[in-house]
């Protein structure tokens, strides 16, 4: 792919081909936003090359920013070469100061010579820091350069691994031989003092000096967090597509890019991956990390006191992770390539990619990892002074709300209470007073949560029928008072859960004793836990509880419900006005739930916009943008002057699209698909109910279209019916013949009777100012949600410059000016309103006949 460098103003934008004019405008505006430290809302329709515009615009700015920074550092270093007082940090001699009058003072009240000395001292310190940064940067560049051009380094590391594996094999054989030799007769009792003559297990200096865990050395002490761009999108497939665009761009060879993902996507330990569940994979990974530390501690104990521990992960090795980090930074790699590299290097891609964050220039990651503060911190992401680009951001507000809203069921509450009670009864005598205090507080909270739902924590939730059913909505404070937990400091309980990792301890406890170990006289309370846990899973066949033989694999346990409940406890620390609690009482306790609903997503987005140098919110269909300005940015404390909007047209010729609003049908019946008219037989449509059927339906749909026009064929087209917001509403490419006409039947308004939506509307009416001549904020929210869904659906009809399609909006309400204004400009400017069906049908027939004729 050739490099077509574009000159826009005095800025050079490398580009793989001659860009469209709207791409030039996009890159120039993006550059200005990043340079000025603004918040940009960018809209570029699907098919206009938005990803390449983001890549080339943002990385061009980063290139120039780094160059300016290095030039400034060089200037300061050159200026700082003059010694301060001949290299001695001493105040000037008395004779020098005596030449000034005592009245010569700095604005701060200090003598001038003191102020000058302090300033020079600060300049000297700055120069010293710059020198240190230069040394670190030079080391990193040399290391990466060597890895690019010296393949021997990679294979040298492989040889070291092979040697270590061979050593482990020999040690294992030696232990087996010793065990076989001593199996015939017991070891003789050593005489007093004889133990000192026995060789201890050998540990090399390299093993002793190497850090034993990643969490002990989260950041390489030599690494600085350079200025970088964090790019996030909604799905891993979208992120992979973006990485491939970077690889094909002019920046693909020299950009240090890191792809971040979940353990489920990056784990290379087959024993862990087979667990399937995200939570189980996370828990097992953390457990294997702790096992590495515990095994080392056990080696120092007498042999008779050692306990069996789960094996440490073989991919969790500090030295190998450091090597993997450098390999990640050499060349752009997506998630699949990163996993393959981790398997080859026998190093964990999940932690290796985290090690690479400080030196990376471009970090690619999913929404959740950036927008959730605890996840962001755990991943080692630092936003201070950095650039964040959020792509596919049309549903950003809903995403933030969903991430920080949490629902717990009555079954989870009862299960957590039983597990924690058993844990306390087993280890209570070994616990300190504060541990017992917090455990009792958590037990009390769980009991009160079950009680407020109308259940009893001591009974099986599956068999408990509730006398009162329905949905009840409470403010946070009212919920705390109703459950009688307002006297408990939830901030301290939350902090205790985080620091003590009680939920992980509980998970290990239930995994060890839940349903696999037979109760004994020493464990009288474990039988109840086993039977209770089994009763909470009625779909699983109960099996007799038998002792576990040494070395026998334990059955993986479900993830600890307390981990999920901790998120609910954390949500209850939200400010009273920013959230609500929904009590949903169903037929049984196990089906009932408590749900925290976040009303103000800005409280979690505020930290992002406060710390970052600049934030870009981009998407193909961002209209209406008022939601972003009012609900997200203004409520997060962003001044209106800092927000920049950019929207471009489409690259297709004007006559390649035909948007029609049809107000009546063939029988002259007014088309208005309202909630009240939904039962009419003329208005019902379906799509596959199961996600695994979508692929099959799409294949058959595509096959029918390909058969069109074949000699002797009777198939003239295909009709695909789907639901807005359903399984086919987003992420599927309907290009060319797959999407020649998109028909929107009615307006996809959300369920106005939903308690969550009603509370959100009331919240906006109370918090946002009423604009004269505009509907109340709550009503505007409903219209905006509807039109965002419409725009997202119809915007996928056009996928590239030579594509063409008609867009039909079947509902007379689309013709109303307030609704028309919310359509994307490239559609709104070309829309035609037809009051009757006949002329509309004739217009469509003419359009498709002309476009179907080969040019």
Secondary structure in CASP SS format (residue, H / E / C, confidence):
PFRMAT SS
TARGET T0000
AUTHOR 0000-0000-0000
METHOD secondary structure of the structure
MODEL  1
X C 1.00
X C 1.00
X C 1.00
X C 1.00
X C 1.00
X E 1.00
X E 1.00
X E 1.00
X C 1.00
X C 1.00
X E 1.00
X E 1.00
X E 1.00
X C 1.00
X C 1.00
X C 1.00
X C 1.00
X C 1.00
X C 1.00
X C 1.00
X H 1.00
X H 1.00
X H 1.00
X H 1.00
X H 1.00
X H 1.00
X H 1.00
X H 1.00
X H 1.00
X H 1.00
X H 1.00
X H 1.00
X H 1.00
X H 1.00
X H 1.00
X H 1.00
X C 1.00
X C 1.00
X E 1.00
X E 1.00
X E 1.00
X E 1.00
X E 1.00
X C 1.00
X C 1.00
X C 1.00
X C 1.00
X C 1.00
X C 1.00
X H 1.00
X H 1.00
X H 1.00
X H 1.00
X H 1.00
X H 1.00
X H 1.00
X H 1.00
X H 1.00
X H 1.00
X H 1.00
X H 1.00
X H 1.00
X H 1.00
X H 1.00
X H 1.00
X H 1.00
X H 1.00
X H 1.00
X H 1.00
X H 1.00
X H 1.00
X H 1.00
X H 1.00
X H 1.00
X H 1.00
X H 1.00
X H 1.00
X H 1.00
X H 1.00
X C 1.00
X C 1.00
X C 1.00
X C 1.00
X C 1.00
X C 1.00
X C 1.00
X C 1.00
X C 1.00
X C 1.00
X C 1.00
X C 1.00
X C 1.00
X C 1.00
X H 1.00
X H 1.00
X H 1.00
X H 1.00
X H 1.00
X C 1.00
X C 1.00
X C 1.00
X C 1.00
X C 1.00
X C 1.00
X E 1.00
X C 1.00
X C 1.00
X C 1.00
X C 1.00
X C 1.00
X E 1.00
X H 1.00
X H 1.00
X H 1.00
X H 1.00
X H 1.00
X H 1.00
X H 1.00
X H 1.00
X H 1.00
X H 1.00
X H 1.00
X H 1.00
X H 1.00
X H 1.00
X H 1.00
X H 1.00
X H 1.00
X H 1.00
X H 1.00
X H 1.00
X H 1.00
X H 1.00
X H 1.00
X H 1.00
X H 1.00
X H 1.00
X H 1.00
X H 1.00
X H 1.00
X H 1.00
X H 1.00
X H 1.00
X H 1.00
X H 1.00
X H 1.00
X H 1.00
X H 1.00
X H 1.00
X C 1.00
X H 1.00
X H 1.00
X H 1.00
X H 1.00
X H 1.00
X H 1.00
X H 1.00
X H 1.00
X H 1.00
X H 1.00
X H 1.00
X H 1.00
X H 1.00
X H 1.00
X H 1.00
X H 1.00
X H 1.00
X H 1.00
X H 1.00
X H 1.00
X H 1.00
X H 1.00
X H 1.00
X H 1.00
X H 1.00
X H 1.00
X H 1.00
X H 1.00
X H 1.00
X H 1.00
X H 1.00
X H 1.00
X C 1.00
X C 1.00
X C 1.00
X C 1.00
X C 1.00
X C 1.00
X C 1.00
X C 1.00
X C 1.00
X C 1.00
X C 1.00
X H 1.00
X H 1.00
X H 1.00
X H 1.00
X C 1.00
X C 1.00
X C 1.00
X C 1.00
X C 1.00
X C 1.00
X C 1.00
X H 1.00
X H 1.00
X H 1.00
X H 1.00
X H 1.00
X C 1.00
X C 1.00
X C 1.00
X C 1.00
X H 1.00
X H 1.00
X H 1.00
X C 1.00
X C 1.00
X C 1.00
X C 1.00
X C 1.00
X C 1.00
X C 1.00
X C 1.00
X C 1.00
X C 1.00
X C 1.00
X C 1.00
X E 1.00
X E 1.00
X E 1.00
X E 1.00
X E 1.00
X C 1.00
X C 1.00
X H 1.00
X H 1.00
X H 1.00
X H 1.00
X H 1.00
X H 1.00
X H 1.00
X H 1.00
X H 1.00
X H 1.00
X H 1.00
X H 1.00
X H 1.00
X C 1.00
X C 1.00
X C 1.00
X C 1.00
X C 1.00
X C 1.00
X C 1.00
X C 1.00
X E 1.00
X E 1.00
X E 1.00
X C 1.00
X C 1.00
X C 1.00
X H 1.00
X H 1.00
X H 1.00
X H 1.00
X C 1.00
X C 1.00
X C 1.00
X H 1.00
X H 1.00
X H 1.00
X H 1.00
X C 1.00
X C 1.00
X C 1.00
X C 1.00
X H 1.00
X H 1.00
X H 1.00
X H 1.00
X H 1.00
X H 1.00
X H 1.00
X H 1.00
X H 1.00
X H 1.00
X H 1.00
X H 1.00
X H 1.00
X H 1.00
X H 1.00
X H 1.00
X H 1.00
X H 1.00
X H 1.00
X H 1.00
X H 1.00
X H 1.00
X C 1.00
X C 1.00
X C 1.00
X H 1.00
X H 1.00
X H 1.00
X C 1.00
X C 1.00
X C 1.00
X C 1.00
X C 1.00
X C 1.00
X C 1.00
X C 1.00
X C 1.00
X C 1.00
X C 1.00
X C 1.00
X H 1.00
X H 1.00
X H 1.00
X H 1.00
X H 1.00
X H 1.00
X H 1.00
X H 1.00
X H 1.00
X H 1.00
X H 1.00
X H 1.00
X C 1.00
X C 1.00
X C 1.00
X C 1.00
X C 1.00
X H 1.00
X H 1.00
X H 1.00
X H 1.00
X H 1.00
X H 1.00
X H 1.00
X H 1.00
X H 1.00
X H 1.00
X H 1.00
X C 1.00
X C 1.00
X C 1.00
X H 1.00
X H 1.00
X H 1.00
X H 1.00
X H 1.00
X H 1.00
X H 1.00
X C 1.00
X C 1.00
X C 1.00
X C 1.00
X C 1.00
X C 1.00
X E 1.00
X E 1.00
X E 1.00
X E 1.00
X E 1.00
X H 1.00
X H 1.00
X H 1.00
X H 1.00
X H 1.00
X C 1.00
X H 1.00
X H 1.00
X H 1.00
X H 1.00
X H 1.00
X H 1.00
X C 1.00
X C 1.00
X C 1.00
X C 1.00
X C 1.00
X C 1.00
X C 1.00
X C 1.00
X E 1.00
X E 1.00
X E 1.00
X E 1.00
X C 1.00
X C 1.00
X H 1.00
X H 1.00
X H 1.00
X H 1.00
X H 1.00
X H 1.00
X H 1.00
X H 1.00
X H 1.00
X H 1.00
X H 1.00
X H 1.00
X C 1.00
X E 1.00
X E 1.00
X E 1.00
X E 1.00
X H 1.00
X H 1.00
X H 1.00
X H 1.00
X H 1.00
X H 1.00
X H 1.00
X H 1.00
X H 1.00
X H 1.00
X H 1.00
X H 1.00
X H 1.00
X H 1.00
X H 1.00
X H 1.00
X H 1.00
X H 1.00
X H 1.00
X H 1.00
X H 1.00
X C 1.00
X C 1.00
X H 1.00
X H 1.00
X H 1.00
X H 1.00
X H 1.00
X H 1.00
X H 1.00
X H 1.00
X H 1.00
X H 1.00
X H 1.00
X H 1.00
X H 1.00
X H 1.00
X H 1.00
X H 1.00
X H 1.00
X H 1.00
X H 1.00
X H 1.00
X C 1.00
X C 1.00
X C 1.00
X C 1.00
X C 1.00
X C 1.00
X C 1.00
X C 1.00
X C 1.00
X C 1.00
X C 1.00
X C 1.00
X E 1.00
X C 1.00
X C 1.00
X C 1.00
X C 1.00
X E 1.00
X E 1.00
X E 1.00
X E 1.00
X E 1.00
X E 1.00
X H 1.00
X H 1.00
X H 1.00
X H 1.00
X H 1.00
X H 1.00
X H 1.00
X C 1.00
X C 1.00
X C 1.00
X C 1.00
X C 1.00
X C 1.00
X C 1.00
X H 1.00
X H 1.00
X H 1.00
X H 1.00
X H 1.00
X H 1.00
X H 1.00
X H 1.00
X H 1.00
X H 1.00
X H 1.00
X C 1.00
X H 1.00
X H 1.00
X H 1.00
X H 1.00
X H 1.00
X H 1.00
X H 1.00
X H 1.00
X H 1.00
X H 1.00
X H 1.00
X H 1.00
X C 1.00
X C 1.00
X C 1.00
X C 1.00
X C 1.00
X C 1.00
X C 1.00
X C 1.00
X C 1.00
X C 1.00
X C 1.00
X C 1.00
X H 1.00
X H 1.00
X H 1.00
X H 1.00
X H 1.00
X H 1.00
X H 1.00
X H 1.00
X H 1.00
X H 1.00
X C 1.00
X C 1.00
X C 1.00
X C 1.00
X C 1.00
X C 1.00
X C 1.00
X C 1.00
X C 1.00
X C 1.00
X C 1.00
X C 1.00
X C 1.00
X C 1.00
X C 1.00
X C 1.00
X C 1.00
X C 1.00
X C 1.00
X C 1.00
X C 1.00
X C 1.00
X C 1.00
X C 1.00
X C 1.00
X H 1.00
X H 1.00
X H 1.00
X H 1.00
X H 1.00
X H 1.00
X H 1.00
X H 1.00
X H 1.00
X H 1.00
X H 1.00
X C 1.00
X C 1.00
X C 1.00
X C 1.00
X H 1.00
X H 1.00
X H 1.00
X E 1.00
X E 1.00
X E 1.00
X E 1.00
X E 1.00
X E 1.00
X E 1.00
X C 1.00
X C 1.00
X E 1.00
X C 1.00
X C 1.00
X C 1.00
X C 1.00
X E 1.00
X E 1.00
X E 1.00
X E 1.00
X E 1.00
X E 1.00
X C 1.00
X C 1.00
X C 1.00
X H 1.00
X H 1.00
X H 1.00
X H 1.00
X H 1.00
X H 1.00
X H 1.00
X H 1.00
X H 1.00
X H 1.00
X C 1.00
X C 1.00
X E 1.00
X E 1.00
X E 1.00
X E 1.00
X E 1.00
X E 1.00
X C 1.00
X C 1.00
X C 1.00
X C 1.00
X C 1.00
X C 1.00
X H 1.00
X H 1.00
X H 1.00
X H 1.00
X H 1.00
X H 1.00
X H 1.00
X H 1.00
X H 1.00
X C 1.00
X C 1.00
X C 1.00
X C 1.00
X C 1.00
X H 1.00
X H 1.00
X H 1.00
X E 1.00
X E 1.00
X E 1.00
X E 1.00
X E 1.00
X C 1.00
X C 1.00
X C 1.00
X C 1.00
X C 1.00
X C 1.00
X H 1.00
X H 1.00
X H 1.00
X E 1.00
X E 1.00
X E 1.00
X E 1.00
X E 1.00
X E 1.00
X C 1.00
X E 1.00
X C 1.00
X C 1.00
X C 1.00
X C 1.00
X C 1.00
X E 1.00
X C 1.00
X C 1.00
X C 1.00
X C 1.00
X H 1.00
X H 1.00
X H 1.00
X C 1.00
X C 1.00
X C 1.00
X C 1.00
X C 1.00
X C 1.00
X C 1.00
X C 1.00
X C 1.00
X C 1.00
X C 1.00
X C 1.00
X C 1.00
X H 1.00
X H 1.00
X H 1.00
X H 1.00
X H 1.00
X H 1.00
X H 1.00
X H 1.00
X H 1.00
X H 1.00
X H 1.00
X H 1.00
X H 1.00
X H 1.00
X H 1.00
X H 1.00
X H 1.00
X C 1.00
X C 1.00
X C 1.00
X C 1.00
X C 1.00
X C 1.00
X C 1.00
X C 1.00
X C 1.00
X C 1.00
X C 1.00
X C 1.00
X C 1.00
X C 1.00
X C 1.00
X C 1.00
X C 1.00
X C 1.00
X C 1.00
X C 1.00
X C 1.00
X C 1.00
X C 1.00
X C 1.00
X C 1.00
X C 1.00
X C 1.00
X C 1.00
X H 1.00
X H 1.00
X H 1.00
X H 1.00
X C 1.00
X E 1.00
X E 1.00
X E 1.00
X E 1.00
X E 1.00
X C 1.00
X C 1.00
X C 1.00
X C 1.00
X C 1.00
X C 1.00
X C 1.00
X C 1.00
X C 1.00
X H 1.00
X H 1.00
X H 1.00
X H 1.00
X H 1.00
X H 1.00
X H 1.00
X H 1.00
X H 1.00
X H 1.00
X H 1.00
X H 1.00
X H 1.00
X C 1.00
X C 1.00
X C 1.00
X C 1.00
X C 1.00
X C 1.00
X C 1.00
X C 1.00
X C 1.00
X H 1.00
X H 1.00
X H 1.00
X H 1.00
X H 1.00
X H 1.00
X H 1.00
X H 1.00
X H 1.00
X H 1.00
X H 1.00
X H 1.00
X H 1.00
X H 1.00
X H 1.00
X H 1.00
X H 1.00
X H 1.00
X H 1.00
X H 1.00
X H 1.00
X C 1.00
X C 1.00
X C 1.00
X C 1.00
X C 1.00
X C 1.00
X C 1.00
X E 1.00
X E 1.00
X E 1.00
X E 1.00
X E 1.00
X E 1.00
X C 1.00
X H 1.00
X H 1.00
X H 1.00
X H 1.00
X C 1.00
X H 1.00
X H 1.00
X H 1.00
X H 1.00
X C 1.00
X C 1.00
X C 1.00
X C 1.00
X H 1.00
X H 1.00
X H 1.00
X H 1.00
X C 1.00
X C 1.00
X C 1.00
X E 1.00
X E 1.00
X E 1.00
X C 1.00
X C 1.00
X H 1.00
X H 1.00
X H 1.00
X H 1.00
X H 1.00
X H 1.00
X H 1.00
X H 1.00
X H 1.00
X H 1.00
X H 1.00
X H 1.00
X H 1.00
X H 1.00
X H 1.00
X H 1.00
X C 1.00
X C 1.00
X C 1.00
END
